[in-house]
């Protein structure tokens, strides 16, 4: 939506968005393969899901993608309000924030699970997040530093708090990635 210049879903084409950005998407996917030590069958799942090719973008999809922030139980019988450009813009912005923070969390989790040290994994993660923020667009609203801060306050405390159930080696991995990502995203 950010790249169309409008907030009208009729103007959205995932294929048109992805076509000139194939190199960036390929770099993201290659780095994901590396950080997770994923093999061909695992990477084929992303192709099978179909998110990286033309598919319809519906208000209901945006509502789910943005965690239901725009959900109005009073209007649940008529979802037409989800097509309002102000609501679409809100869902897109919330969805971008949420999905970027989840992406960072998934990358760190994959790196830790695959035994990738924090320096290598942090560099791969930082590169992916930088490209993803560029793809999101919206005039610099989504920044790697902002994504890091969102992840740090929304995801990390539940893992590192006493009694979280996360094993100590996992907690140590998250602490190491956090320190490395802070060095990369928020030096000084």
N, C-alpha and C positions, 0 to 999 in steps of 0.2 A: 504494500500500500504506500509506503514511504516514497517509493520510486515512481509512482504513477503521477504524482502531482495533484491527486484528488483522493477523496476518501469514499469513492463510490465503488462498491464491489464489482460492478459490471465492467470496470476498467482494468481489473486485475487479471494478469496472465502469469502464472508461475513459470511457464516455458519462456515467455518473453523476458522475464526477470533473469532466469538462469542462463539463457543463451550467451550473453556477453560476459558472464561471470563464471564460466566453466573452469577456468584456471584457478580461481580462488577456491571454488568448491572442491576441486581435485586436491589442492594443497591441504585443505581442512581434512578431507577423507584420508589422505596419506598420513597425516600427523596422527589422526585418530587410530589408524591401523598400528602405527608405531608405538604410541603410548600404551595402548591396550594389549599389544602383542597379538593382535587379532589376525586370524588366518582368513583365507578366501571365503569359506562358508559363512563365517561370522559377518564379514564385510558385505556379502551378498544380501544379507537381511535388509540393509538400507535401500538397496535397489528394489527388492521385493515390496517394501512398504510403499514405494511410489512417491515419496515426498520430494524427490529430486528430479521430478519430471512434471509435465503439465497435469494439473488436477484442479477440480473446482475449489474455490475458496468461498465458503458459505458463512453466513452470520453465526450459525450454530458451531461451525469449526472454530471460528475466532473466539466465541464464548468459551469453549472448552480450553483452547490454547491459552487464554488469559485467565484461567482458573475461576471463571464465573463472576468476575468482579462486576460486570455490567448486568448480571442477572437481576431481574425485577420480578419477584414472585407474583406481584399484582398483575403483571402483564404476561404471565406464563402461557395463557391461552393464545395470545397473538404475539408472535415474535417479530412482528414488523418493526418494532422500535429498534431492533438490532441492526437495521439497515440505515438508521439515521447516521449521517456522516460524523457527528460528534461522538456518538456511541462507538462507531467503527474505529475512529481515531483513538479513543480511550482504550478499547480492547487491543488494538495493535500496539500501543505504547506499553500497556501493562503486560501483554503477552511477550513483547521483546524483552522487557526487564526480567520477567520470570524465567523465560526460556534461556536467556543468556546466563543467569545465575545457576540454573539447573545444568546447563552445558558445562560450566566450569566445575560444578560438583561432580558430574559424571566423569569428566576427564581426570580429576584428581583421584576419584575412587578407582577408575580403571588403571591408572598408573600405579597406585598403591597395590592393588590386587595382582598386577602383573609383575611387581617387584622392580619397577622402574624408579631409580633414585630421584630424589627431589630436584636435583639440578637439571638432569635431562628432562624429567617429566614437567618441571616448572617451565622450562624453556619451550617445550612443545605446547603446553597448555597456554602459555602467554601468546604464542604465535597464533594458535587457533582462535583465541578470544579476540585478538586484535583484528584478524580477518573477519570474524563474525560481526564485530561491531561496525566495521566498514560496510558489510553487506546489509546490515540493518538500516544504515543511513540515518535519516531524520536530523540532519544538520548537527551532528556531533552530540546528540542527546545521550546516546549509549556509548560510553567510553570504557576501555578496558579497566581503568582505575575504578570507575563506578561499579562495574560488574564484580570486581574483586571485593569491594566494600560490601556490596549486597550479599555475596556469598559468605563473606566472613561473619556477618551479623545474622543471616537467615539460616545458614546451613551448619556452619562450624560449631556453634555453641551446643547444639543437640548431640553432636558426636563427642565433643571434648568434656562436657560436663561430668562431674562425678556421678557415678551410677548410671551412665548412659547405656551400658551393656556392650559398648564397643570394646573389643580386645585392646589391651595396652599396646601391642605392636602396631595395630591400626591407628590408634590415637597418636603414636609417635610419628607415623607416616603423615598424618594430616598436619601435625605441628610442623614437620619439616617442609611440607609443601607450602603451608601458610607462610613460613619464614621466607622461602625462596620466592613465592609470588609477591610478597611484600617488597622484597628487594627489587624485583622486576617491575612492579606496577607503582610502587610508592616509595622510591628511594629517598634517603635523607632522613 
